[in-house]
Amino acid sequence: MWTTVQTPEESSRPLNPRPAVPRPGRHRKPMTAPKTPKAKTCNWKKVLLTILTVVVLLAILVTAGYFIKVLIDSKYFFCKRSVKFIPIDQACDGKDDCAGGEDEITCVSSFTVNTTFPVRLTSSRHVLQVHSPVSGWRSVCSDDWTTQHTETACKQLGYTNQPQSTNVRVDALVSFLKTGPFTAVRPGATGTPIHQATIDRSVCRSGSVISLSCSDCGHGGSQERIVGGSDALIEDWPWQVSLQQGGQHTCGGSLVSPRWVVTAAHCFTDSKKELSRWRVVSGRTHMSTLGGSHVDRIIVNGDYDPAKNDYDIAMMRLSSPITVGEGHKPVCLPPKAFGLAAGDMMTVTGWGYLEEDGKVSPSLQKAQIPLIDRSVCSSPRVYGSSVTQNMICAGFLEGKVDACQGDSGGPLVHLSSSQWRLIGVVSWGVGCARESRPGVYCYVEEMLNWIRTVVEKNP
């Protein structure tokens, strides 16, 4: 043990002090000051700043990568098998530019219906009818009808959710249905398709026919770019979707089931035929290019005539069904012979131009417009012979309110019995909101046979 002898202060400091020599087996303690709380806080700030910097850099790289991919996808098609890029215009052009014709596989197809879909609903009472080549259309009597028959018939008609049937007295039907012909299901034939499970009847024993409600479709919210319209909420028009190609809004569309969208055929011309470039964005009030559903089928009506805009309808099948919710709900298809009259109010929605030669609206728009009598719309002072039986017109002859570019393929709907029904598909017009140039729509009622056949053949 070292001992220290106390000496006067002035003699305790050597003139030439030598460095102390540590004794063997002993070590000096590090000459570092103990960390204060302030120093520890600074270190944590440095670590946090480093982490935030890395996160920001990664976000920038991911965002840049996304936009680079979008840019490349808008110009080129990637051949996976042959590992090469080809100009997008060469995809779906009828020539095999990739190994194994990869660039011609995932393309828009066309379908022409040459048969009659055997089940339909007719009139505003939604009377069930079945078809046979011999007897034609016959209304189905409520005789021996069961819940199973309701489910079978609704399944044939497409989208079904909580299907219900009611009986309607024959004497309460519109005049062209009162006298038949009629048919009824055979007892016990519950698992057979409805049109194959019936037998002709001269009258209904029960005195009533079947009316069907197959789903909870068409329930939106309130009751106008649409040019001259007003802001809308997607919760009020939950069937409205944005069809986007290469991240750009191109057309509108309408959900008619969790997996099918009805739109216009003219949306898929030229270089817009490759499926992987399309996304269907639903449930958004404000235009967004993020997310969206992939598409595995685009089917254009085989009778579509681009020169005349006739049969301007197409269907898109989503790769997986959307989840039905507040901002995602199908619209109802109308029955045959729905009985609309000139002046009946319609609503058209979309993100299209707010004015002719303008810009796409960032927010969903709506407009209420009246149905125009066909004789007026096809008169020489309006569109003349350009209007076919597959078209309807809606709007104001004085202009002011109209659908416009970017609204193409979107819905024209009508409210009846608390359900919105898809009456038309935005198709064409001369300019936007011009005098004596109202909007022309593909008439969905005339396309029901084609729509239901497409869904049936592409389950």
MARPALO-476051 format. One record per residue: residue in three letters; z, y, x of N, C-alpha, C in turn. Coordinates in steps of 0.2 Angstrom, whole numbers, plus 2048, in hexadecimal, padded with zeros to 3 digits. Layout:
BEGIN
ALAZYXZYXZYX...
END
This chain:
BEGIN
MET8007FA804800800800800806804TRP7FB80B8037FB811807801816804THR80481980980981E807807825809THR80982A80680783180880D835809VAL80D83880F81283C81181184480FGLN81584780C81484E80A81585280FTHR81085781181085C81680E862813PRO80F86881780E86E81480686E812GLU80587280D7FE87380B7F9875810GLU7FB87A8157F687C8197F487781FSER7F88728207F786D8257F4866822SER7F386681B7F18608187EA85F818ARG7E686481A7DF86381A7DC863822PRO7D985D8247D785D82B7D186182CLEU7D08648327CB8688347C4864833ASN7C485E8357BE85A8357BF854832PRO7BF85482B7C184E8287BB848828ARG7BD8428297B883D82A7B8839823PRO7B28378227B183381C7B682D81BALA7B982D8167BD8278157BA820816VAL7BC81C8197B981581A7BD810815PRO7B980E8117BC80980C7BF80380FARG7C580180D7C87FB8107C47F580EPRO7C47F08127C07E98107C37E780AGLY7BF7E48057C17E17FF7C27E67FAARG7C17ED7FB7C17F27F67BB7F57F5HIS7BA7F87EF7B37FB7ED7B58027EAARG7B18067EB7B180D7E87AF80C7E0LYS7B28107DC7AF8107D57A98147D5PRO7A48137D179E8177D07A181E7CFMET79D8237D279F82A7D179B82D7CBTHR79B82A7C579782C7C079C82F7BBALA79B8347B779F8377B279F8337ACPRO7A48327A87A482E7A27A083279DLYS79C82E79979783179479B83478ETHR79983B78D79C83E78879983D781PRO79C83E77B79883D775792841774LYS79284777778C84B77778684777BALA78784478078284178478083B780LYS78483777D78283177977E833773THR77F83977077B83B76B77483D76DCYS77384077376D84277676983C777ASN76C83677976883077B76682D774TRP76A82D76F76782B76876282F766LYS76283576775C839764756838768LYS75683676F75183577374D82E770VAL75282976F74F82376C74C824765LEU74F82776174C82975A74682C75BLEU74583175F73F83576073A831763THR73B82C76773682776A734823764ILE73882076073681C75B73281F756LEU73482675473082974F72982B752THR72982C75972282E75C71E82775CVAL72182275D71D81B75D71A81A756VAL71F81B75171D81A74A71781F748VAL71882574A71282A74870C82874BLEU70C82675270682475570381E752LEU70781975070481374C701815746ALA70481A74270281C73C6FB81F73DILE6FA8237426F48277436EF822745LEU6F181D7496EC81774B6E9813745VAL6EE8127416EC80E73B6E8812736THR6EA8187356E681C7316DF81D733ALA6DE81F73A6D881F73D6D481973DGLY6D781373E6D480D73D6D180C736TYR6D580E7316D380D72A6CC811729PHE6CD81772B6C781C7296C181A72DILE6C28177336BC8157376B980F734LYS6BD80A7316BB80472E6B7807727VAL6BA80B7246B680E71E6B0811720LEU6AF8147256A98177276A4812729ILE6A680D72D6A280872F69F804729ASP6A48027246A27FE71E69D80271ASER69D80971A69980D71669280D719LYS69180B71F68A80B723688804724TYR68C7FF72568A7F972868D7F3724PHE68A7ED72468D7E772268E7E2728PHE6947DF7286967DB72E6947D472CCYS6907D173068E7CA7306937C6734LYS6987C273069D7BF73369B7B9738ARG6967B57356947AF7386907B173FSER68B7B673E6877B874468B7BD748VAL6907C07466947C57496907CB74BLYS68D7CE7466897D47476897D9741PHE6887DF7426877E473D6807E573BILE67F7E67346787E87326797EE72EPRO6747F272D6747F87296757F5721ILE67A7F971E67C7F77176767F6713ASP6717FA71466B7FA70F6677F3710GLN6697EF7156657E97166697E3712ALA6707E57106747E070D6717E0705CYS6717DA70366F7D96FB6687DC6FAASP6637DC6FF65C7DE6FE6577D86FDGLY65A7D26FC6567CC6FB6537C9701LYS6557CB7076537C870D65A7C6711ASP6597C071465F7BE71865F7C171FASP6637C67206647C972766A7C772BCYS66E7C37286747C072B6737B872BALA6767B57306767AD7306787AA729GLY6747A67276767A37206757A771AGLY6727AD71B6717B17156777B4713GLU67C7B57186837B87166827BE712ASP67D7C271467D7C971167A7C970AGLU6787C37086757C37016797BF6FCILE67F7BD6FE6837B96FA6887BD6F6THR68B7C26F86907C56F468D7CC6F2CYS6887CB6ED6847D06EA6857D16E3VAL6837D76E06827D86D967D7D36D6SER67F7D06D067A7CB6CD6787CE6C6SER6747CB6C36727CD6BC6727C76B8PHE6737C86B16737C36AC6707C56A6THR66C7C16A36687C369D66B7BD698VAL66E7BF6936707BB68E66A7B9689ASN6697B26886647B06846677AB67ETHR66D7AC67D6707A86786757AC674THR6777AA66E67C7AE66A6837AB66CPHE6877B066E68E7AE66E6917AC668PRO6947A66676957A366069B7A665CVAL69F7AA65F6A57AD65C6A57B465CARG6A77B76576A77BF6576AC7C1651LEU6AE7C76526B27CB64C6AD7D064ATHR6AE7D16436A97D66406AD7DA63BSER6AA7E063A6AD7E66366B37E8638SER6B67EE6356BC7F16376C27EC635ARG6C17E76316C67E26306C77DC635HIS6C27DC63A6C27D763F6C27D063CVAL6BD7CF6386BC7C96356B97C463ALEU6BC7BE63A6B97B963F6B37B663CGLN6AE7B56406A87B263F6A57AD644VAL6A27A864269F7A36476987A2646HIS6947A064B68D7A064A68A79964CSER68579764868179164967A793649PRO67679064D66F79164C66C790645VAL66F78B64266C78A63B66E78F636SER67579063567879463067979B632GLY67879D6386797A463A6817A663ATRP6837AC6396897AE63968D7AD632ARG6937AA6336977A862D69E7AA62ESER6A17AD6296A87AF6296AD7A9628VAL6B27A962C6B67A362C6BC7A4627CYS6BC79F6226C179F61D6C879E620SER6CD7A061D6D479E61F6D679761DASP6D279461A6D478D6186D678861EASP6DC78561E6DE7816236DE78462ATRP6DF78A62A6DF78E6306E678E633THR6E778C63A6ED78C63D6EE791643THR6F47916466F579564C6F1793651GLN6F078C6526EC78A6576E578C657HIS6E278D6516DC78F6506DB796652THR6E079A6516E17A16536E07A265BGLU6E479E65E6E479E6656DD79C668THR6DA7976656D47946676CE799667ALA6CE79C6616C97A165F6CA7A7664CYS6D07AA6656D17B06696CF7AE671LYS6D17A86736CF7A66796C87A667BGLN6C47A46766BD7A56766BA7AC676LEU6BE7B16736BC7B76736BD7BB679GLY6C17B867E6C37BB6846CA7BD685TYR6CC7C36876D37C56886D77C4682THR6DC7C06836E17BE67D6E87BF680ASN6EC7C267B6F37C367D6F67C4676GLN6FB7C06746FE7C066E6F97C0668PRO6F57BB6686F07BB6626F37BA65CGLN6F07BD6576F37BD6506ED7BC64BSER6EE7B96456E97B96406EC7BB639THR6E87BE6356EA7C062E6E57BE629ASN6E77BD6236E27BB61E6DF7C261AVAL6D97C26196D67C86166D27C5610ARG6D47C860A6D17C66046C97C7604VAL6C67C26026BE7C36026BC7C95FEASP6BF7CA5F86BD7CF5F46BF7D65F6ALA6C37D65FC6C57DD5FF6C07DE605LEU6BB7DA6076B77DB60C6B17E060BVAL6AE7E36106A87E760F6A37E360BSER69F7E660869A7E36036967DD607PHE6937DF60D68F7DA6106937D3612LEU6997D361269D7CD6146A07C960DLYS6A07CD6086A37CA60269F7C35FFTHR6997C36006957BD5FE6947B8603GLY6977B86086967B360D6907B4612PRO68E7AF6156907A86156977A7618PHE69A7A16166A179F6186A179961CTHR6A67986206A87916236AF790623ALA6B178A6256B97896256BA78462BVAL6C078462E6C177F6336C2778630ARG6C07736336C276C6316C976B632PRO6CD76862E6D476662F6D4761635GLY6D976363A6DA75F6406D6761646ALA6D17666456CD76764A6D076E64ETHR6D676D6516D97736546D777465BGLY6D576F65F6D37706666CC771667THR6C87716626C17726636BF779662PRO6BA77C6666B87836656B778465EILE6B978A65C6B878C6556B178B652HIS6AC78D6556A678C6526A3785651GLN6A77816556A57796546AA776650ALA6AF77964D6B47766496B4778642THR6AE77B6406AD77D6396A877A635ILE6A977A62F6A477762A6A277D625ASP69C77D62369A78261E69D782617ARG69E7886146A178860D69D78D60ASER69D78C6036997915FF69E7965FDVAL6A57945FC6AA7995FB6B07975FFCYS6B579C6006BB79A6036C07985FEARG6C37925FE6C878F5F96CE7945F9SER6D07975FF6D679B5FF6D47A25FCGLY6CE7A45FB6CC7AA5F96CC7AF5FFSER6CE7AD6056CE7B260A6CB7B0611VAL6CA7B46156C77B361C6CC7B5621ILE6CB7B26276CF7B462D6CD7BA631SER6D27BE6326D27C46366D67C363CLEU6D37C56426D77C36496D87CA64CSER6DE7CA64F6E07CE6546E27CA65BCYS6DE7CB6606DF7C66656E37C966BSER6E47CF66B6E87D16716EC7D8670ASP6F07DA6746F37E16746EF7E6677CYS6E87E56776E47EA67B6E47F1677GLY6E17F667B6E07FC6776E6801676HIS6EC7FF6796F18036776F280867DGLY6F180E67C6F18146816F781867FGLY6F681F6806FA82467F6F782967ASER6F882F67C6F58356776EE835677GLN6EC8396726E583A6716E283E676GLU6D185368C6CA8526896C885268FARG6B484C6B26B68516AC6B284E6A8ILE6B184C6AA6B084E6A36AF8566A4VAL6AA8596A16A98606A16AC86369AGLY6B186869B6B486B6956BA867693GLY6BC8626976C285E6956C9861697SER6CD85C6976D485E6996D785869DASP6DD85A6A16E08556A46E384F6A0ALA6E38496A36E584369F6E983F6A4LEU6ED83B6A16F28366A46EF82F6A4ILE6EF82B6A96ED8246A96F18206A4GLU6F78226A36FB81E69E6F981F697ASP6F58246966F282568F6EB82168FTRP6E88206946E181D6946E181769APRO6E68126996E780E69E6E28096A0TRP6DC80969C6D680569E6D28086A2GLN6D280E6A36CE8126A86CF8106AFVAL6C980E6B26CA80D6BA6C48116BDSER6C68116C46C18156C86BD80F6CDLEU6B780F6CC6B380A6D16B180E6D7GLN6B380B6DD6B280F6E36AE80B6E8GLN6AA80E6EB6A680B6F06A780E6F7GLY6A980A6FC6AA80D7026AF813702GLY6B48126FD6BA8176FD6B881D6F9GLN6B281D6F66B08236F26B08216EAHIS6B28256E66B28246DF6AA8256DDTHR6A88206DA6A18206D869F81F6D1CYS6A381C6CD6A281B6C66A981A6C3GLY6A981A6BC6AF8186B86AE8116B5GLY6B380F6B26B38086AF6B88076AASER6B88026A66BD8006A16C07F96A2LEU6C67F86A36C97F16A26C87EF69BVAL6C57E969A6C57E66946C97DF694SER6CC7DD69A6D07D869A6D47D96A1PRO6D97D56A36DC7D66A96D77D56AFARG6D27D26AE6CD7D06B46C67D36B3TRP6C47D66AE6BE7D86AD6BD7E06ABVAL6B87E36AE6B77EA6AD6B07EB6ABVAL6AF7EF6A56A97F16A36A77F76A6THR6A07F86A869E7FE6AB6977FF6AAALA6938036AD68C8046AC6888016B2ALA6827FE6B067E7FB6B567B7FF6BAHIS67A8066B867780A6BD67B80C6C3CYS68280A6C368680B6C86858076CEPHE6808026CD67F7FD6D36787FC6D5THR6758026D666E8026D866E8036E0ASP6688036E36678046EA66C8006EESER6708046F26748006F767B7FF6F5LYS67C7FF6EE6837FE6EB6837F66E8LYS6807F26EB6807EB6E96847E66ECGLU6887E86F268C7E36F66937E46F3LEU6967DE6F169C7DE6EE6A27E06F2SER6A27DE6F86A87E06FC6A97E76FDARG6A47EC6FC6A57F36FC6A87F66F6TRP6A97F26F16AC7F56EB6B37F36EAARG6B77F86E76BE7F76E56BF7FA6DEVAL6C37F86DA6C57FA6D46CC7FD6D4VAL6CD8036D36D38076D46D58086CDSER6DB8056CB6DE8066C46E58096C4GLY6E780C6BF6EE80E6BE6EF8156C1ARG6EA8196C36EB81F6C66E88256C2THR6ED82A6C16EA8306BE6E68346C3HIS6E98356C96E68396CE6E18346D3MET6DC8376D46D78336D86DA8306DFSER6D982A6E06DC8276E66D78226E9THR6D68226EF6D281D6F26D58176F5LEU6DC8176F56E08126F86E180C6F3GLY6E28066F66E38006F26DD7FF6EEGLY6DE7FC6E86D97FA6E36D87F26E4SER6D57F06DF6D37E96DE6CC7E76E1HIS6CC7E16E46C67DF6E76C27DC6E1VAL6BB7DB6E26B77D96DD6B37D36DFASP6B37CE6DB6AF7C86DD6A97C66D9ARG6A77CA6D46A17CA6D069F7D16CDILE6997D36CE6967D86CA6907D66C7ILE6907D66C068A7D36BC6877D96B8VAL6817DA6BA67D7DF6B66797DC6B0ASN6797DF6AB6757DD6A566E7DC6A8GLY66B7D66A76647D46A965F7D86A6ASP6607DB6A065B7DF69C65C7E669ETYR6607E86A36617EF6A565A7F26A7ASP6587F86A46527FB6A66548026A9PRO6538026B06558096B365180F6B1ALA64B80D6AF6468136AD6488166A7LYS64B8116A264C81469B65481469AASN65881269F65F81269E66180D699ASP65D80869765F8046926637FE694TYR6677FB69066C7F66926707F8698ASP6727FE69867680069E67D7FE69EILE67E7F86A06857F56A06857F06A5ALA68B7EF6A868D7EA6AD6947E86ACMET6967E36B069D7E16B069F7DF6B7MET6A57E06B86A87DF6BF6AE7DA6BEARG6AE7D56C26B47D06C16B97D16C7LEU6BF7D36C66C47D46CB6C57CD6CFSER6C77CD6D56C97C76D96CF7C46D6SER6D37C86D46DA7C66D06DB7CA6CBPRO6DE7C86C56E07CC6C06E57D16C1ILE6E47D76BE6E97DD6BF6EF7DB6BATHR6F57DD6BC6FB7DC6B86FB7E26B3VAL6FB7DF6AD6FB7E46A77017E86A7GLY7017EE6A67077F26A67057F96A3GLU70A7FE6A57098056A27038086A3GLY7008086AA6FA80B6AC6F48066ACHIS6F58006AA6F07FB6AB6F07F76A4LYS6EB7F96A06EB7F56996E37F5697PRO6E17EF6956DA7EF6926D97F268CVAL6D37F568B6D17F86856CE7F2680CYS6CE7F367A6CB7EE6756C47EF675LEU6C07E96746B97EA6736B97EA66BPRO6B37EE6696B37EF6616B07E965EPRO6B27E86576AE7E36546A77E4652LYS6A37E065069C7E164E69D7E5647ALA6987E96466987ED64069E7F163FPHE6A07F46446A77F86446A77FD63FGLY6A180063D6A08056386A280C63ALEU6A080E6406A181564269C81963FALA69E82063E69982463A69982B63FALA69382E63E692835641698839640GLY69B83C6456A08416456A783E647ASP6A78376476AD8346496AF836650MET6B58376516B783A6586B883465DMET6B68356636B68316686BA83566ETHR6BC8316736BF8346796BB83167FVAL6B98356846B683368A6BB83568FTHR6BC8316946C083269A6BD8316A1GLY6BF8346A66BC8336AD6BE8386B2TRP6BC8376B86BD83B6BD6B783F6C0GLY6B283F6BB6AC8426BD6AC8496BETYR6A684C6BF6A58536C16A88576BBLEU6AB85D6BD6AE8626B96A88666B6GLU6A38676B969D86B6B76978676BAGLU6918696B768B8666BA68A8686C1ASP6888646C66878656CD68E8676D0GLY6938656CD69A8676D069D8616D4LYS6A48606D36A785B6D86AB8576D3VAL6AD8516D66B184C6D26B884F6D1SER6BB84E6CB6C18506CA6C784C6CDPRO6CC84F6D06D184B6D46D68486CFSER6D584A6C86DA8486C36D68466BDLEU6D88406BA6D583D6B46D48436AFGLN6CE8436AC6CD8486A66CB8446A0LYS6CC84769A6CB8446946C784A68FALA6C384868B6C084C6866BF84967FGLN6C084C67A6BE8496736B884C671ILE6B384766F6AD84966D6AB845667PRO6A78486626A584465C69E84065ELEU69E83A65A69883665A69383A656ILE68D83965968783D657682838653ASP68083964D67C83564A67583364EARG67382D64E66E82A65266782E650SER66683064966083364766083A64BVAL66683D64B66684464F665843656CYS66883E65966783E66166083C663SER65D83865E65683566065183A65DSER65384065B64E84565864A84865EPRO64484B65D64184E662644854666ARG64985766264C85D66565285B66AVAL65485466A65985266E65684D673TYR65684667265484267764E83D674GLY64C83E66E64683B66C64683366CSER64183066F64182966F644826675SER64782A67964B82867F65182467DVAL65482567765A82267465881B671THR65A81667365980F67065F80D66CGLN65E807669663804665669802669ASN66980266F66E800674672806676MET67180C67367481267567781666FILE67C81A67167F81E66C68082566FCYS68082A66C68183166E68883466CALA68B83867069183B66E692841672GLY69584666E69584D67169485266CPHE69385866F69185E66B68A86166CLEU68686266767F86466867F86B66CGLU68486F66B68587566E687875675GLY68986F67868B86E67F69286F67FLYS69487168569B8736876A086D689VAL69F8686866A386268769F85C688ASP6A085868E69B85368F69E84F695ALA69C84869669D84569C6988476A1CYS6998456A86958486AD6958436B2GLN6918456B86918406BE69883E6C0GLY6988386C169F8356C36A38326BEASP6A18346B76A38306B26A082A6B0SER69A8296B36968236B169A81D6B1GLY6988196AC69C8126AB6A28136A8GLY6A58196A76AB8196A46AB81869CPRO6B18196996B28176926B181D68DLEU6AE81B6886AE81F6826B281B67CVAL6B781E67A6BC8196766BD81D66FHIS6BF81966A6C181B6646C7818661LEU6CB81C65E6D281965C6D1817655SER6D38116536D380E64D6D980964CSER6DC80A6476E28056456E780564BSER6E880B64F6ED80B6546EA80765BGLN6E480665B6E18036616DB806663TRP6DA8086696D480B66C6CF80566EARG6C980766C6C380266C6BE805670LEU6BB8016756B58036796AF804675ILE6AD80A6746A780B6706A080C674GLY6A180F67A69C81067E69D810685VAL69881068A699810691695816693VAL69881B69769482169968E81F69DSER68882169A68281F69D67D8256A0TRP67B82969C67682E69E67683469AGLY67383969C67284069866E84469DVAL66C84A69A66884F69E66D85469FGLY66F8556A667485A6A867A8586A5CYS67F85D6A568685C6A268786169EALA68986069768B86469268686A691ARG68086869167A86C68F67986C688GLU67687268567587267E66F86D67CSER67186967766C86467466B85E679ARG67085E67E66F858683676855683PRO67885167E67F84E67E67E848682GLY68484568368583F687682839684VAL67F83468767C82E684680828688TYR68282468368781E685684817684CYS68581268868380C686687809680TYR68480767B68880567568B7FE676VAL6917FE6766957F86786947F2672GLU6947F566C6937F066768D7EC667GLU6887EF66A6817EB66B6827E6671MET6877E76756877E367B68D7DE67BLEU6907DD6756957D86746937D1676ASN68D7CF67468B7C867568A7C767DTRP6887CC6806877CC68768E7CC68BILE6927D06896997D168C69D7CA68CARG69D7C76866A17C168569E7BB688THR6977BB6886947B668C6957B6693VAL6957BC6966967BD69D69D7BA69FVAL6A27BC69B6A97BA69C6AA7B269BGLU6A77B06966A77A86956A47A469BLYS69E7A769E69B7A36A369E7A56AAASN6A37A96AB6A67AB6B16AD7AB6B0PRO6B07A56AF6B77A56AE6BC7A66B4
END
